[in-house]
Amino acid sequence: MSRYKSYQYIENLSDVVGKEVTLRGWVFNKTGKGKLQFVILRDGTGIAQCVIFKGNVSEEIFEQAKALTQESSLIITGTVKKEDRAPGGFEIDVTDLEILQLSKDYPITPKEHGDSFLIEHRHLWLRSSRQHAIMRVRAAIIKAIRDFFDGNGFKLMDSPLLTPNACEGTSTLFETDYFDFGKAYLSQSGQLYAEASALSLGKVYTFGPTFRAERSKTRKHLTEFWMVEPEMAFFDINDDMDLAEDLIEYIVQYCLKTCTRELATLERDTTKLEKVKRPFHRMSYSEAVDWLIKNKVPLIQKDSEGKDVHIHPFPWGEDFGTVQEEAIMEQFDKPCIIHRYPVGAKAFYMKQDPENSKVVLAMDMLGPEKAGELIGGSQREDNYDLLLEKIKQHDLPLDEFKWYLDLRKYGSVPHSGFGLGLERTVKWITGAAHIRETIPFPRTIYRITP
């Protein structure tokens, strides 16, 4: 038997219809007239309508019920009734009520509030029904990710958050002084260390926060976000793409099964998510460029005055941006993997295609509904000499990558991996308007509080 107190939660009310229960929570909303007071109680697991009839309680308790305000905390005792018309589908006939704290002047009222106000009150905004639903879907996605990898023979391995080097250069990293060792950086990826772990355990994944200091203001960027990064010994690029498809299908289908109520609260069109089943679409980078040229989608760059310049036709060798990704995905109702990117568009550790030296064995999975890039990955360069050459070409500090090169000296094997951005996945599945809604306390280039 548990040594912790056994509390009744709203999400389990279907199990106790007709029984007396005690609920603990906060006032989500309240109305009343005459001898009746209606309190919508939330407890983190759901909402329930609590009915206080003057004839069923003492005068003192009825007066307390009338005094309740939004977000007051309380304990309510009463009998559970099934009531389809009530919010949450159940109703509590209240017999007792205890106020823990009477909230005063709660700032987030039912009226409309601007984005700036809401993000400044993020610690309270999380209590709203929409944000509550997004956070529960986020938790479900995290569980799905862990279940998927744990159930497929992967071992969780933690990579350090403080590193002496960067995966792709230091221009977009946060740096700090690290005792007598000079500069250290907040990690932008756990990949390099995951490669070392994979050559020990075979199949591993890391799951933790990562940091990017790029000055991006889009609806898809955060400076601190969470990423899951599997790394697999003996996997080639095709294995990598297959695994990525399996993962995304599992996550989406898991959410459809377990987050029905939350997706309904978010008014998410789940018929679109139901289509997310393997096989996904795939095209090479070159095929994608041909499609962009055929459909007259330009490369958009800034000129010296900061104005957009449209370049036609799209030049082979350039990486895709939001405009190109969204244009490509308009034709698809489920994710598409773009693979085999130009050497110059991708990171130093990616393996060159043995059949075409102009491209690397890289892949990006793009999501439908303007989800953007959900996954980025590649087969890693496993040849010592070629990797050493790449490190020198990218002008990276050789001393700090000696340990990474060691992986190619002692039992090197083909290996692959990818990274999935948690918040972008949450944004896509929930239909959230902005990525700042998909993490409890977002960090952007213009906000580090609350």
Secondary structure as UniProt FT lines:
FT   HELIX           10..15
FT   TURN            17..18
FT   STRAND          20..33
FT   TURN            34..35
FT   STRAND          36..42
FT   STRAND          47..53
FT   HELIX           54..56
FT   HELIX           59..67
FT   TURN            70..71
FT   STRAND          73..82
FT   TURN            84..85
FT   HELIX           87..89
FT   STRAND          90..101
FT   HELIX           115..120
FT   HELIX           122..125
FT   TURN            126..127
FT   HELIX           129..150
FT   TURN            151..153
FT   STRAND          155..156
FT   STRAND          162..163
FT   TURN            171..172
FT   STRAND          175..177
FT   HELIX           179..181
FT   STRAND          183..186
FT   HELIX           191..201
FT   STRAND          203..211
FT   TURN            219..220
FT   STRAND          224..233
FT   HELIX           237..258
FT   HELIX           260..265
FT   TURN            266..267
FT   HELIX           270..273
FT   TURN            274..275
FT   STRAND          281..284
FT   HELIX           285..294
FT   TURN            295..296
FT   STRAND          299..302
FT   TURN            304..305
FT   STRAND          308..311
FT   TURN            316..317
FT   HELIX           322..329
FT   TURN            330..331
FT   STRAND          336..342
FT   HELIX           343..345
FT   TURN            348..349
FT   STRAND          352..353
FT   TURN            354..355
FT   STRAND          356..367
FT   TURN            368..371
FT   STRAND          372..380
FT   HELIX           384..393
FT   TURN            394..395
FT   HELIX           398..401
FT   HELIX           402..409
FT   STRAND          415..421
FT   HELIX           422..430
FT   HELIX           435..438
FT   TURN            445..446
//
